[in-house]
Each structure stands twice: as structure tokens, then as C-alpha cells.
Amino acid sequence: MSDHRARLSLFWLILASVAVAAFGFVSMGLWVPTVMMFDAPGATDNKATVALAIILAGGPVVSVAALIVCWVRVAQMKRSSGLKWMLALPALWLIAVFIGSTALAVLCENGCGA
């Protein structure tokens, strides 16, 4: 790989790393609603609510994991694979949040035991 192409691909990795780190920082804002999900008595008994709370709280963990996996792949000289993993893990988390929110809305149509 030419020196110019190597620097350009490294630039995109660093830019994506900053974006994923910012995503992880912003997703920490979902911790407040996660705590508020359990303000009602008996809310911890609902498995759908607990599952969604775990998924919502996992955003920063997923971001850190994506960054670690990416830079390990870069150290192994597989930059394109590292970039794919760094973008795929947060995307999978977002899909899980959407599916979990939808499932909770469907399962708890009448207030989830309220």
C-alpha cells in the first residue's frame, strides 16, 4: 500500500474512532431513563422492561468494545476489517434498541402490569 493511501485510511479510522467515542458519550444519556423505568413498584418483575434497560445501558459499553476491536484489528494490519467492526457494533446496538423498544410497546400495550 502506498504511503499516501496508508495515511488516508488511517485518517478515516481516527475520524470514525472520534465519531464512535462521541456516540458512546451521547448514549450515556440513556442511563437516566433506564433508572426511571424502575420507579414503579414491581417494575423489576417485568422481564421486557429489564431487558430493555440492559440494552439501553449498553451503549457506552458497545462503543468502547467497538473501539478496542477496531484498533486490535488495525494492529493486526487489517484496517478495513477494523473499520467495519467499529461501525457494525454500534449499528447492531441501535437495531437492538429499536427492536427492544418496539417489543416493550407491543408487550406492554396496557401499561405493563400497572
C-alpha positions in Angstrom: 0.0 0.0 0.0 1.4 3.4 -0.8 2.3 5.8 1.9 -0.5 8.3 0.9 -3.2 5.5 0.9 -2.0 4.3 4.3 -2.2 7.8 5.8 -5.7 8.3 4.2 -7.0 5.0 5.6 -5.6 5.9 9.0 -7.3 9.3 8.8 -10.7 7.6 8.3 -10.1 5.2 11.2 -9.2 8.1 13.5 -12.3 10.1 12.3 -14.5 7.0 12.8 -13.0 6.5 16.3 -13.9 10.0 17.3 -17.4 9.5 16.0 -17.9 6.2 17.9 -16.5 7.7 21.1 -18.9 10.7 20.7 -21.7 8.1 20.1 -20.8 6.3 23.4 -20.7 9.6 25.3 -24.1 10.6 24.0 -25.6 7.2 24.6 -24.8 7.6 28.3 -27.8 10.0 28.3 -29.9 6.9 28.1 -28.9 5.9 31.7 -31.3 8.3 33.2 -34.4 6.9 31.5 -33.1 3.4 32.4 -33.2 4.2 36.1 -36.6 5.8 35.7 -38.0 2.7 34.2 -37.9 1.1 37.7 -39.7 3.8 39.7 -43.0 1.9 39.9 -43.4 -0.9 42.5 -43.0 -4.3 40.8 -41.3 -2.9 37.7 -38.3 -5.2 38.2 -40.6 -8.2 37.8 -41.3 -7.4 34.2 -38.7 -9.2 32.1 -39.3 -7.0 29.0 -38.6 -3.8 31.0 -35.4 -5.3 32.5 -34.2 -6.5 29.1 -34.7 -3.0 27.5 -33.0 -1.4 30.5 -29.9 -3.6 30.0 -29.9 -2.9 26.2 -30.2 0.9 26.8 -27.4 0.9 29.4 -25.1 -1.0 27.0 -24.5 1.9 24.6 -21.2 3.1 26.1 -20.0 -0.5 26.6 -20.7 -1.2 23.0 -18.8 1.9 21.9 -15.7 1.0 24.0 -15.8 -2.6 22.7 -16.1 -1.3 19.1 -13.0 0.9 19.6 -11.0 -1.9 21.2 -11.9 -4.4 18.4 -11.1 -1.9 15.7 -7.7 -0.9 16.9 -6.8 -4.5 17.6 -7.7 -5.3 14.0 -5.6 -2.3 12.9 -2.6 -3.7 14.9 -3.1 -6.9 13.1 -2.8 -5.0 9.8 -6.4 -5.4 8.9 -7.6 -1.8 8.7 -10.7 -2.3 6.6 -11.9 -5.1 8.9 -11.3 -2.9 11.9 -13.4 -0.1 10.4 -16.2 -2.4 9.6 -16.4 -3.8 13.1 -16.2 -0.3 14.6 -19.2 0.8 12.6 -21.1 -2.5 12.8 -21.2 -2.9 16.6 -22.9 0.5 17.4 -25.3 -0.1 14.4 -26.3 -3.5 15.9 -26.8 -1.8 19.3 -29.1 0.7 17.6 -31.1 -2.1 16.0 -31.4 -3.9 19.3 -32.6 -0.7 21.0 -35.3 -0.3 18.2 -36.4 -3.9 18.5 -36.4 -3.8 22.3 -38.5 -0.6 22.3 -40.9 -2.0 19.8 -41.2 -5.2 21.8 -41.8 -3.4 25.0 -44.5 -1.2 23.4 -46.2 -4.3 22.0 -45.9 -6.4 25.1 -46.9 -3.6 27.5 -49.7 -2.1 25.5 -51.9 -1.6 28.6 -49.2 -0.3 31.0 -47.2 -3.5 31.8 -48.9 -4.5 34.9 -49.9 -1.0 36.1 
